[in-house]
Amino acid sequence: MKRAAALLSAVLLPLLLGTGWAGEERRKLLRAVPDMTVTPVALDAGDPARRRLGALMYLGGAVLTSRDRAFGSFSALAVEGDRFLLVSDGGHVVRFRMGSDWRARDVRFAELPSGPRTGWEKRDRDAESLARDPATGRTWVGFESVNQIWRYGPGGTRMAAPAAMARWRSNGGAESLARLADGRFVALSESPPYGTAMRVGLVWAGDPTERPEPAFRFSYIPAPGYDPSDLTELPDGRLLVLERRLALPFTWSARLVVVERGAIRPDATVRGREIAMLAAPVLAENFEGVAVVRESGATMLWLVSDDNWLPIQRTLLLKFRLD
């Protein structure tokens, strides 16, 4: 979870929910019977006809809600056709299918089968990023606080704690993780090393759980006040980076930037080119997950937000076309 969001949660939760036991409570688990409601939402409530957002065209979006108290706080997203995979920073897994009618089908709730530590506390399953290989069905998850990458799927579970990530801040670890079309993996730290504004970028030649030592490093510089919260690869090989910002008292904004394919190289310092900004009056939330798919020859972007399990925030799932 983002540092500022964690601080605000610590301040707001006692006020919203009342005081409780001072010890570490068991992390909430999703119920076996899934419950999820999808409610369509306009990009701009004051101008419902608005569709254009920078280089993006808004194709629709929804608020995801549930009566299950463990539902929410989604930090990572994968989309394959009409199949959606959401992973929360409590280790919860939500899968469903959804077509152009924006109706969820085959909704399933689960928990990550294993992970860092015992799984009793939230920080034991603080999943912040994921990457998928549709061909093998394998999923890689980046865990904050322990700075580890876990692989799930056929062939069993495998874990790596790359030495290159060992000194990343406990609440600013691998918020961004992507598997590229050529089999390489890219990760970005959410927080900069102390004393600098640059985030650490790592590139692995292959599966980081099999060869934890990265092939090379680079530096990424987000916009002032923003933190990278996810990244993915566009069909042409460029990288799309999602950055988000929290301004007091409680105002979110996000920007999407494109990094040229050749910019990612050993010891490079990289900045992205902004293609869209999500800030009031359009939908603005704590966006932490981005996915790209192809539909009928067009490039589609999906975004999901982390509501931090707070009643003043929402879980938004938005769809855009990249023009």
C-alpha positions in Angstrom: 0.0 0.0 0.0 1.2 3.5 -0.7 2.9 5.2 2.2 0.5 8.1 2.5 -2.5 5.8 2.1 -1.2 3.7 4.9 -0.7 6.7 7.1 -4.2 8.0 6.4 -5.7 4.5 7.0 -4.0 4.4 10.4 -5.6 7.8 11.3 -9.0 7.2 9.7 -9.8 3.6 10.5 -10.0 4.1 14.3 -12.4 6.9 13.7 -14.5 5.1 11.2 -14.5 1.6 12.8 -13.9 2.3 16.4 -10.9 1.0 18.5 -10.2 -2.7 18.7 -7.8 -5.2 20.1 -4.2 -3.8 20.2 -2.7 -7.0 18.8 -2.4 -8.2 15.2 -5.8 -9.5 14.1 -6.2 -12.3 11.7 -6.4 -11.0 8.2 -9.9 -11.1 6.8 -10.5 -13.9 4.3 -13.0 -13.9 1.4 -16.0 -16.1 1.9 -16.4 -19.2 -0.1 -19.6 -18.0 -1.7 -18.7 -15.0 -4.0 -20.7 -11.8 -3.9 -19.9 -9.0 -6.3 -22.0 -6.2 -7.8 -21.0 -4.3 -10.9 -22.5 -0.8 -11.2 -21.7 1.3 -14.4 -20.2 4.7 -13.9 -19.6 7.8 -16.1 -16.1 9.1 -16.7 -17.2 12.6 -15.7 -20.4 12.8 -13.5 -20.8 16.4 -14.5 -20.6 15.6 -18.2 -21.9 12.0 -18.7 -21.3 12.3 -22.5 -17.6 12.9 -22.1 -15.4 10.1 -23.6 -12.1 11.7 -24.6 -9.2 11.7 -22.1 -5.9 12.6 -23.7 -4.9 9.8 -26.0 -7.6 7.6 -24.6 -11.2 7.0 -25.4 -13.4 5.9 -22.5 -15.4 2.8 -23.4 -17.0 2.3 -20.0 -16.4 1.6 -16.4 -17.9 0.3 -13.2 -17.8 0.4 -9.4 -17.2 -3.1 -7.9 -18.8 -3.7 -4.6 -19.5 -6.6 -2.3 -21.1 -7.4 1.1 -18.0 -9.4 1.8 -15.8 -7.2 4.1 -12.6 -8.7 2.7 -13.4 -7.6 -0.8 -11.4 -4.7 -2.2 -8.0 -3.1 -2.0 -7.0 -4.5 -5.4 -3.4 -3.8 -6.4 -3.0 -5.9 -9.5 -5.0 -6.8 -12.6 -4.7 -9.2 -15.5 -7.2 -9.4 -18.4 -7.3 -12.2 -21.0 -10.2 -11.9 -23.4 -13.3 -11.7 -21.2 -11.5 -13.2 -18.2 -10.4 -10.9 -15.3 -8.1 -11.6 -12.4 -7.8 -9.2 -9.5 -5.3 -9.6 -6.6 -5.5 -7.6 -3.5 -2.8 -6.4 -1.1 -4.3 -8.9 1.4 -3.6 -11.9 -0.9 -7.3 -12.2 -2.0 -8.0 -13.4 -5.5 -11.1 -12.5 -7.5 -11.8 -14.1 -10.9 -14.8 -13.4 -13.2 -15.8 -13.2 -16.8 -17.4 -10.0 -18.2 -18.4 -9.0 -21.7 -19.6 -5.8 -23.3 -22.8 -5.9 -21.3 -20.8 -5.2 -18.1 -22.4 -8.1 -16.3 -20.0 -10.3 -14.2 -20.3 -14.1 -14.7 -18.5 -17.1 -13.1 -17.4 -15.0 -10.2 -15.0 -16.9 -7.9 -13.3 -15.8 -4.7 -10.1 -17.4 -3.4 -6.8 -16.8 -1.5 -3.3 -17.0 -2.8 -2.4 -20.7 -2.0 0.9 -19.7 -0.3 3.2 -16.8 0.2 5.5 -15.0 2.5 5.3 -15.8 6.2 2.3 -17.5 7.8 -0.5 -15.6 6.1 -2.1 -14.7 9.4 -1.5 -10.9 9.0 -2.1 -8.7 6.0 1.6 -8.0 5.6 2.2 -11.7 5.2 0.3 -11.5 1.9 0.9 -7.9 0.8 0.7 -8.6 -3.0 1.2 -5.5 -5.0 1.9 -6.6 -8.6 1.4 -9.5 -10.9 2.5 -10.8 -14.4 0.9 -13.6 -16.4 1.9 -16.0 -19.1 -1.3 -17.1 -20.8 0.5 -19.8 -22.7 1.6 -21.7 -19.5 -1.0 -20.4 -17.1 1.7 -19.2 -14.7 1.3 -16.1 -12.6 4.0 -14.1 -10.9 3.2 -11.9 -7.9 5.4 -9.2 -6.4 5.1 -8.9 -2.6 5.8 -5.7 -0.7 7.3 -5.6 2.8 9.4 -8.8 2.1 10.5 -7.7 -1.5 9.9 -11.2 -3.0 8.5 -12.6 -6.2 6.4 -15.7 -6.2 5.3 -17.9 -9.1 2.1 -19.9 -9.0 0.5 -22.3 -11.5 1.6 -25.4 -13.4 4.8 -26.8 -12.1 4.1 -25.8 -8.5 4.9 -22.7 -6.5 8.4 -21.1 -6.6 9.8 -18.1 -4.7 12.7 -15.7 -5.1 14.0 -12.9 -2.9 16.3 -11.1 -5.4 19.3 -9.5 -3.7 18.8 -6.5 -6.0 15.5 -5.9 -4.2 16.6 -6.6 -0.7 17.1 -3.0 0.3 14.0 -1.6 -1.2 11.8 0.0 1.4 9.4 -2.4 3.1 6.4 -0.3 2.0 7.8 0.7 -1.4 8.8 -2.5 -3.1 7.8 -4.1 -6.4 4.6 -2.2 -7.0 5.1 -2.7 -10.7 5.9 -6.0 -12.4 5.5 -7.1 -16.1 6.3 -10.0 -18.3 7.3 -8.8 -21.8 6.5 -10.6 -25.0 10.1 -11.7 -25.4 10.1 -13.5 -22.0 11.9 -10.8 -20.0 10.5 -9.4 -16.8 10.6 -5.7 -15.6 10.0 -4.4 -12.1 9.9 -0.9 -10.6 10.2 0.1 -7.0 7.4 2.2 -5.8 9.6 4.3 -3.5 13.0 5.8 -4.3 16.2 4.9 -2.4 16.8 7.3 0.4 18.2 10.6 -0.7 17.1 10.4 -4.4 13.9 10.9 -6.5 14.8 8.0 -8.9 13.0 4.7 -8.7 14.9 1.5 -9.2 14.2 -0.5 -12.4 15.3 -4.1 -12.8 15.2 -6.3 -16.0 15.5 -10.1 -15.9 16.4 -12.1 -19.0 13.8 -14.7 -17.9 11.8 -16.0 -15.0 13.1 -14.1 -11.9 12.1 -17.1 -9.6 14.6 -19.3 -11.5 17.4 -16.7 -12.0 16.9 -14.0 -9.3 19.9 -12.0 -10.4 18.7 -9.3 -12.9 20.3 -8.8 -16.3 20.6 -5.1 -15.7 19.3 -2.1 -13.8 18.0 1.3 -14.8 16.5 4.4 -13.1 12.9 5.6 -13.6 11.9 9.2 -12.8 8.1 9.8 -12.3 6.4 13.2 -12.3 7.0 15.2 -9.1 4.8 13.9 -6.3 3.8 10.8 -8.2 4.8 7.1 -7.6 4.8 4.3 -10.2 2.0 1.9 -9.2 2.1 -0.6 -12.2 3.4 -1.1 -15.7 2.6 -3.3 -18.7 3.8 -3.7 -22.3 2.0 -2.3 -25.3 1.7 -4.4 -28.5 4.4 -2.3 -30.2 6.9 -3.1 -27.4 6.7 0.3 -25.6 6.1 0.2 -21.8 3.0 1.8 -20.3 3.5 3.1 -16.8 0.8 4.0 -14.3 1.7 6.7 -11.8 -0.5 7.9 -9.0 -0.5 10.7 -6.5 -2.2 11.5 -3.2 -2.7 15.2 -2.2 -3.9 16.1 1.2 -6.5 16.1 2.5 -7.6 13.1 0.4 -7.4 13.8 -3.4 -6.1 11.3 -5.8 -4.9 11.7 -9.4 -3.2 9.4 -11.8 -1.3 9.6 -15.1 -0.4 7.2 -17.8 2.9 7.6 -19.5 4.6 5.7 -22.4 8.3 4.7 -22.3 10.0 4.1 -25.7 11.2 0.5 -26.2 14.8 1.4 -26.7 14.9 3.6 -23.5 15.1 0.6 -21.2 18.8 -0.3 -21.2 21.6 -0.8 -18.7 22.2 2.2 -16.3 19.7 4.4 -18.3 17.7 7.1 -16.7 14.1 6.9 -18.0 11.2 9.3 -18.1 7.8 8.6 -19.6 5.7 10.7 -22.0 2.3 11.5 -20.6 -0.7 10.3 -22.7 -3.5 10.8 -20.2 -4.3 12.3 -16.8 -7.1 11.1 -14.4 -7.9 14.0 -12.1 -11.1 15.7 -11.0 -13.6 16.2 -12.5 -13.1 12.8 -14.2 -12.9 9.7 -12.2 -9.9 9.9 -9.8 -8.9 7.2 -7.4 -6.0 5.2 -6.1 -5.3 3.4 -9.4 -2.8 0.6 -8.8 -3.4 -1.9 -11.7 -3.2 -1.6 -15.4 -3.6 -4.3 -18.2 -3.5 -4.1 -22.0 -5.4 -6.4 -24.4 -6.1 -6.4 -28.1 -9.7 -6.3 -29.4 -10.6 -6.3 -33.1 -7.2 -4.7 -34.0 -7.4 -2.0 -31.3 -5.4 -1.6 -28.1 -7.5 -1.6 -24.9 -6.4 -0.4 -21.5 -8.0 -1.6 -18.2 -7.4 0.1 -14.9 -8.4 -1.0 -11.4 -8.2 1.1 -8.2 -7.3 0.1 -4.6 -9.9 1.4 -2.1 -7.8 0.6 0.9 -10.9 -1.0 2.4 -12.0 2.5 3.3 -15.7 3.6 2.9 -14.6 6.9 1.4 -12.9 5.2 -1.5 -14.2 3.0 -4.4 -13.0 0.0 -6.4 -13.2 1.2 -10.0 -12.7 -0.9 -13.1 -12.3 1.3 -16.2 -11.8 0.5 -19.9 -10.2 2.7 -22.5 -9.1 2.5 -26.1 -5.7 3.8 -26.9 -5.9 5.9 -30.1 
